[in-house]
Amino acid sequence: MKIKVTLYVAGKVFDEVVQARNYADARLTALARNPTARVVSVTAVFN
């Protein structure tokens, strides 16, 4: 499933869309791509 993870780094908020099985995997994938980021939200994408 496609999942949008909203991340925060250095005063900027941005979205990372990943393919993952569940929200926890999506969170780990987004943090692997952006190791210094903080996760703001995790939401499924249906389009």
N, C-alpha and C positions, 0 to 999 in steps of 0.2 A: 504494500500500500504506500501511497505517497503521503509524506508527513512534512509539514512546515515547522521548523524549529526557529524560534525568534531568539537571537543572541545579542548580547551587550558586550562591547569592547571599547574601552577608552572614550566613553561618552557617546558612542554611536550605537544605534540599534539597527540590526539588519536581519534578513530572513535567509535561512538555508533550507532548501527543499531536498529531502533525501528519500530514498526507497528503503523501507524497513518493514520488519514483521510486526513490530509493536512500538509503543511510545518509548520504552526504555532503550531499545536498540537504536531508534532514531536519535535519541538524546546522545548516546555514546558515539554514534557516527558523526554527528555535528561537532561534538567536542573533540573528536580525533582530528577533524579538519581544521578546527580553530581551538587549540589547546588553552589559550589564555582567556577564552570567552566565558561568560556566565549565561546560563539558559534562563530566558525570561518566560517563554511559553512553548508548548508543544501542541500542535493542532493537525488533525487530518485534513487532507485536500481532496475534494471530490470533483475535479474537472480534468 
